[in-house]
Amino acid sequence: MNASVNFDILSPISFLQRSVTTYPNKTAIIYGDTQYTYRDFANRVYQLASALQAKGIGRNDKVAFVCPNTPAMLEAHFAVPLIGAALVTVNTRLAPAEIAYIIAHSESKAVFVDTEFSPTITKIKSELNNVELFINIVDDPSFEKLDAQDYEDFLGTGSTDIVASAVEDEYDTLAINYTSGTTGRPKGVMFHHRGAYLNALAEVMEAGVTYKSTYLWTLPLFHCNGWCYSWGIIAVGGTHVCLRAVEPEVVFDLIKSEGVTHLCGAPTVLIGLNAFAESSGRQFENPITITTAGAPPAPAIIQSMENIGAHIIHVYGLTEVFGPYSICAEQKEWDQLSTDETAQLKARQGVPFVMAHYMDVVDRETMVPVPRDGKTVGEIVMRGNMVMSGYYKNPEATAEAFKGGWFHSGDLAVIHADNYVQILDRAKDIIISGGENISTVEVEAVIYQHPSVLETAVVPVPDEKWGEVPKAFITLKPGLKPEDQPSPEDIIAFCKEKIARYKAPKFVEFMDLPKTATGKIQKFKLREKEWEGHEKRVN
């Protein structure tokens, strides 16, 4: 699929050359005291690309990065696909055995390791028989290094000359992103160049990112390649602010000092920022747009964040569709509503991105679209340019996911008369109690309204009479006075005042909730604990 007078391959790596030509002296990357202009960044990308080529790495090879949100990770997002290879960004919070599986399953020939994680790689290095090259990324010199070359020295072996793209087809694999693997081995989601190009543009367009924007990396770059913002910010000539770890006080400080205009994060990130704002009395000191996804945000969370100066954009998607795929597009009429009513509307998953087009809610058996009545439950399905190529080396799982010519999300939802989709639950999370369906998302939204609650997760637990009933796991806000700490009975009574009594949790447990590296609450761990010894609810 070669370029011609009326065709060119859609690839996000093309964004770099356009922006370095347009904004050569503009700041592209900020990381602590380090700053790179677009010219500097492009030179480092070309050095990395040519150094990899000199090691015999190129088309169809895989290159793994075990690295937090530092400049090296952004450089990899352009250099690796530029030479026709696929980038494998590894979740740094996984156990050594899980990281070993991903590197081995992806057949990565090179592994770049931030030295904070070198002890993990040392434990599994003997298992990584396909790996021909290890490189140390030395960000903090206090960490022990692998017996391997340093990243900056490796870049020095490359050239700053422009490296020609080795991409031959826009459906070449650009990256492989591994799912969380909550019900078995993680699956490798294959991103193609075309989808990443379109999704990157959709993300920045929907969030209002321009060349004047400054984006803070509170979202892990290893998660869906940072929802494609890794490429989108470069596309419009914006500025990246790298962040090694998300600490609310640091986030507030960077928003002020660097003039940050945009960031992304799961609802739990918003909860942390809001809790810090409450305890410190701080608000955002300049206008900031926050895009949230990863779990349905409670309206109370949206309202709290907007009260401290944020503009919240709610998007929805999955790894299999390049990250966010739909947006709760705002309507002018909402300006006339109360803040509570607006927050309720903005908690919906909304409509497809302009680049996405195709999303519906269908009957899981017949694949017939459900009525747009806001009541009939079906499964969200998608198809089109922003759907993965499939699961790497897993044709059976790919066929199952693409059954009926659509990608099956596994998310149960309704669709309203205005065509806005609203998730009720993951199929595995819906509670069927005495024949009645209970949405854990609905129950969680009510619990979040309690003034003492920081975070919550509701799961089904076994019950002799009803089969299963809701149980709420709750993290209370830190620093509560004893008289402000609710009892389980207080929470249950609070819920019964706001929703049907059978939907209210029957049990409440206070605890720190288990989470993924991207801030998603791991409900499966809570379910497993509650259903141990029972025949069902083990997934």
Residue pairs with C-beta under 8 A, 6 or more apart in sequence:
1 7
1 9
1 168
1 169
1 170
1 171
2 168
3 9
8 14
9 165
9 167
9 168
9 169
9 170
9 193
10 170
10 193
10 194
10 197
10 198
11 81
11 165
11 167
11 170
11 174
11 193
11 194
11 196
11 197
12 81
12 174
12 193
12 196
12 197
12 200
12 228
12 231
12 232
12 235
13 78
13 81
13 82
13 165
13 167
13 193
13 231
14 165
14 197
15 200
15 231
15 232
15 234
15 235
16 41
16 42
16 45
16 78
16 234
17 42
17 162
18 235
19 28
19 38
19 234
19 235
19 236
19 237
20 38
20 39
20 41
20 42
22 237
23 38
23 211
23 237
24 37
24 38
24 39
25 37
25 38
25 39
26 37
26 38
26 211
26 237
26 239
27 35
27 36
27 37
27 239
28 36
28 37
28 38
28 40
28 41
28 234
28 239
28 240
29 35
29 36
29 40
29 41
29 71
29 74
29 239
29 240
29 242
30 214
30 239
30 240
30 241
30 242
30 258
31 70
31 71
31 241
31 242
34 71
36 44
36 71
38 237
41 71
41 74
41 75
43 160
44 71
44 75
44 155
45 75
45 78
45 79
45 82
45 163
46 79
46 158
46 159
46 160
46 161
46 162
46 163
47 155
47 156
47 158
47 159
47 160
48 75
48 76
48 79
48 80
48 154
48 155
48 158
49 78
49 79
49 80
49 82
49 83
49 158
49 163
50 158
50 159
50 161
50 163
51 154
51 155
51 157
51 158
52 58
52 63
52 79
52 80
52 83
52 85
52 110
52 158
53 83
53 163
54 157
54 158
55 110
55 132
55 133
56 132
57 63
57 83
57 85
57 109
57 110
57 133
58 83
58 84
58 85
58 166
59 83
59 84
59 85
59 166
59 168
60 84
60 85
60 86
60 173
61 84
61 85
61 86
61 109
61 110
62 85
62 86
62 87
62 88
62 106
62 107
62 108
62 109
62 176
63 76
63 80
63 85
63 86
63 87
63 88
63 108
63 109
63 110
63 111
63 112
64 88
64 89
64 90
64 102
64 103
64 106
64 108
64 110
64 111
64 112
65 72
65 73
65 76
65 87
65 88
65 89
65 90
65 111
65 112
65 222
66 90
66 92
66 99
66 111
66 112
66 113
66 114
66 117
66 120
66 121
67 73
67 76
67 89
67 92
67 112
67 113
67 114
67 117
67 137
67 221
67 222
68 92
68 114
68 116
68 139
68 220
68 221
68 244
68 245
69 217
69 220
69 221
69 226
69 242
69 243
69 244
70 114
70 137
70 139
70 242
70 244
71 242
72 112
72 114
72 137
72 139
72 151
73 89
73 221
73 222
73 242
74 221
74 230
74 240
74 242
76 87
76 89
76 112
77 87
77 221
77 225
77 226
77 230
77 231
78 231
78 234
79 163
80 86
80 87
81 87
81 167
81 174
81 175
81 193
82 163
82 165
82 166
82 167
83 163
83 166
84 165
84 166
84 167
84 168
84 172
86 106
86 173
86 174
86 175
86 176
86 190
87 174
87 175
87 176
87 225
88 102
88 103
88 106
88 108
88 175
88 176
88 177
88 178
88 188
89 175
89 177
89 221
89 222
89 225
90 99
90 102
90 103
90 178
90 222
91 98
91 99
91 178
91 180
91 220
91 222
91 223
91 516
91 517
92 114
92 116
92 117
92 220
92 222
92 517
93 516
93 517
94 102
94 517
96 120
96 123
96 124
97 124
98 181
98 186
99 120
99 121
99 124
100 124
100 127
100 128
101 185
101 186
102 178
102 186
102 188
103 111
103 124
103 128
103 130
103 131
104 127
104 128
104 129
104 130
105 185
105 188
105 392
105 393
106 176
106 178
106 188
106 392
107 130
108 128
108 130
108 131
109 130
109 131
109 132
109 133
110 131
110 132
110 133
110 134
110 135
111 121
111 128
111 131
111 133
111 134
111 135
112 134
112 135
112 137
112 151
113 121
113 134
113 135
113 136
113 137
113 146
113 148
114 137
114 139
114 143
115 136
115 137
115 138
115 139
115 140
115 143
115 144
115 145
115 146
116 139
116 140
116 143
118 136
118 143
118 144
118 145
118 146
119 144
121 134
121 146
122 146
125 131
125 134
125 146
133 148
134 146
134 148
135 148
135 149
135 150
135 151
135 154
136 145
136 146
136 148
136 149
136 150
136 151
137 151
138 145
138 150
138 151
138 152
139 244
167 193
169 193
170 192
170 193
170 194
170 197
171 192
171 193
171 194
171 389
172 192
172 193
173 190
173 191
173 192
173 389
173 392
174 191
174 192
174 193
174 196
175 190
175 191
175 196
175 225
176 188
176 189
176 190
176 191
176 392
177 188
177 189
177 191
177 222
177 223
177 224
177 225
177 319
178 186
178 187
178 188
178 189
179 186
179 187
179 189
179 319
180 186
180 516
180 520
181 187
182 522
182 524
182 539
183 524
183 539
187 391
187 392
187 394
187 397
188 391
188 392
188 393
188 394
189 319
189 320
189 388
189 391
189 392
190 388
190 389
190 390
190 391
190 392
191 225
191 322
191 388
191 389
192 388
192 389
194 385
195 322
195 385
195 386
195 387
195 388
196 225
196 228
196 231
196 322
197 231
198 355
198 385
198 386
199 227
199 228
199 322
199 323
199 324
199 325
199 353
199 355
199 386
200 228
200 229
200 230
200 231
200 232
200 235
201 232
201 235
201 355
202 324
202 353
202 354
202 355
202 356
202 386
203 209
203 227
203 228
203 229
203 232
203 291
203 323
203 324
204 229
204 232
204 233
204 235
204 236
204 238
205 354
206 313
206 315
206 327
206 353
206 354
207 262
207 289
207 291
207 313
208 262
208 289
209 215
209 232
209 233
209 236
209 238
209 261
209 262
210 236
210 237
210 238
211 236
211 237
211 238
212 238
212 261
213 233
213 236
213 238
213 239
213 261
213 262
214 238
214 239
214 241
214 258
214 259
214 260
214 261
214 262
215 229
215 233
215 238
215 239
215 240
215 241
215 260
215 261
215 262
215 263
216 241
216 243
216 251
216 254
216 255
216 258
216 260
216 262
216 263
217 226
217 240
217 241
217 242
217 243
217 263
218 243
218 246
218 251
218 263
218 264
218 265
218 269
219 226
219 227
219 229
219 263
219 264
219 265
219 269
219 518
220 226
220 517
220 518
221 230
222 517
223 319
223 323
223 517
223 518
224 317
224 319
224 322
224 323
225 231
225 323
226 264
227 264
227 291
227 293
227 322
227 323
227 324
228 322
228 323
229 264
233 239
233 240
234 240
239 258
241 254
241 258
241 260
243 250
243 251
243 254
246 265
246 269
246 272
248 272
248 273
248 275
248 276
249 276
249 280
251 263
251 273
252 273
252 276
252 277
252 280
252 282
252 284
254 260
255 263
255 284
255 285
255 286
255 288
256 285
256 286
259 286
260 286
260 288
261 286
261 287
261 288
261 289
262 288
262 289
262 290
262 291
263 288
263 290
263 291
264 290
264 291
264 292
264 293
265 290
265 291
265 292
265 294
265 519
266 292
266 293
266 294
266 295
266 518
266 519
266 520
267 292
267 294
267 295
267 296
267 297
267 298
267 301
267 519
268 294
268 295
268 455
268 515
268 519
268 520
268 521
269 292
269 519
270 290
270 292
270 297
270 301
270 304
270 305
270 312
271 301
271 454
271 455
273 305
273 308
274 301
274 304
274 305
274 308
275 454
275 477
275 478
276 282
277 283
277 308
278 477
279 478
279 479
282 308
283 308
283 309
284 308
284 309
284 310
285 309
287 309
287 311
288 309
288 310
288 311
289 310
289 311
289 313
290 305
290 310
290 311
290 312
290 313
291 312
291 313
291 314
291 315
291 324
292 302
292 312
292 313
292 314
292 315
293 314
293 315
293 316
293 317
293 323
293 324
294 518
294 519
294 520
295 520
295 521
296 347
296 349
296 423
296 441
296 445
297 312
297 314
297 347
298 347
298 444
298 445
298 448
298 449
299 340
299 343
299 344
299 346
299 347
299 445
299 448
300 343
300 445
300 448
300 449
301 448
302 312
302 314
302 343
302 346
302 347
303 339
303 340
303 343
305 312
306 312
306 339
306 343
307 339
312 346
313 327
313 328
314 327
314 328
314 346
314 347
314 348
314 349
314 350
315 324
315 325
315 326
315 327
315 328
315 350
316 324
316 325
316 326
316 327
316 328
316 349
316 350
316 421
316 423
317 323
317 324
317 325
317 326
318 325
318 409
319 388
320 387
320 388
320 401
320 407
320 409
321 356
321 382
321 386
321 387
321 388
321 407
322 386
322 388
324 353
325 352
325 353
325 356
325 359
325 382
325 386
326 349
326 350
326 351
326 352
326 353
326 356
326 359
326 421
327 350
327 351
327 353
328 345
328 346
328 347
328 348
328 349
328 350
328 351
328 420
329 350
329 351
330 346
334 341
334 342
334 345
337 345
345 420
347 422
347 445
348 416
348 420
348 421
348 422
349 380
349 413
349 420
349 421
349 422
349 423
350 420
350 421
351 359
351 419
351 420
351 421
352 358
352 359
352 382
353 386
355 385
355 386
356 382
356 384
356 385
356 386
357 384
358 382
358 383
358 384
359 380
359 381
359 382
359 421
360 369
360 380
360 381
360 406
360 415
361 369
361 370
361 378
361 379
361 380
361 381
361 413
361 414
361 415
361 421
362 368
362 369
362 370
362 378
362 379
362 381
362 406
363 369
363 370
363 378
363 379
364 378
364 379
364 427
367 381
367 404
367 406
369 378
369 415
370 376
370 377
370 378
370 414
370 415
372 415
372 416
372 417
372 419
373 414
373 416
373 417
374 414
374 415
374 416
374 417
374 422
375 414
376 414
377 412
377 413
377 414
377 424
377 437
378 412
378 413
378 414
378 415
379 408
379 409
379 410
379 411
379 412
379 413
379 427
380 409
380 411
380 412
380 413
380 421
380 423
381 404
381 406
381 407
381 408
381 409
382 406
382 407
382 409
383 405
383 406
383 407
387 407
388 407
390 398
390 401
390 402
391 397
391 398
391 401
400 408
401 407
401 408
402 408
410 426
410 427
410 428
411 423
411 425
411 426
411 427
412 423
412 424
412 425
412 426
412 427
412 430
413 421
413 422
413 423
413 424
414 421
414 422
414 424
415 421
415 422
416 422
423 441
424 430
424 437
424 439
424 441
424 442
425 439
425 440
425 441
428 524
428 539
429 440
429 459
429 460
429 523
430 437
430 438
430 439
430 440
431 437
431 438
431 439
431 440
431 458
431 459
431 460
431 468
431 469
431 470
432 438
432 460
432 467
432 468
433 460
433 463
433 466
433 467
433 468
433 469
433 470
433 502
434 465
434 466
434 467
434 502
436 502
438 470
438 502
438 503
440 457
440 458
440 459
440 460
440 470
440 523
442 499
442 503
443 458
443 470
443 472
443 495
443 499
443 503
443 504
443 505
444 456
444 457
444 458
444 472
446 494
446 495
446 498
446 499
447 453
447 456
447 458
447 472
447 474
447 491
447 494
447 495
447 505
448 456
449 494
449 498
450 486
450 491
450 494
451 484
452 476
452 477
452 480
452 484
452 485
452 486
453 474
453 475
453 476
453 477
453 491
454 475
454 476
454 477
454 478
455 474
455 475
455 513
455 521
456 472
456 473
456 474
456 475
456 513
457 472
457 473
457 513
457 521
457 523
457 526
458 470
458 471
458 472
458 473
458 505
459 470
459 471
459 473
459 523
459 526
459 527
459 530
460 468
460 469
460 470
460 471
460 527
460 530
460 537
461 468
461 469
461 470
461 471
461 506
461 507
461 530
461 531
462 468
462 530
462 531
462 534
462 537
463 469
463 506
468 537
469 505
469 506
469 507
470 503
470 504
470 505
470 506
471 505
471 506
471 507
471 508
471 509
471 530
472 491
472 505
472 507
472 508
472 509
473 508
473 509
473 510
473 511
473 513
473 526
474 491
474 508
474 509
474 510
474 511
475 510
475 511
475 512
475 513
476 485
476 486
476 510
486 494
488 507
488 508
488 509
488 510
491 505
491 508
492 504
492 505
492 506
492 508
495 503
495 504
495 505
496 504
513 521
513 522
513 526
514 521
514 522
514 525
514 526
515 521
515 522
516 522
524 539
527 537
527 538
527 539
528 538
530 537
531 537
531 538
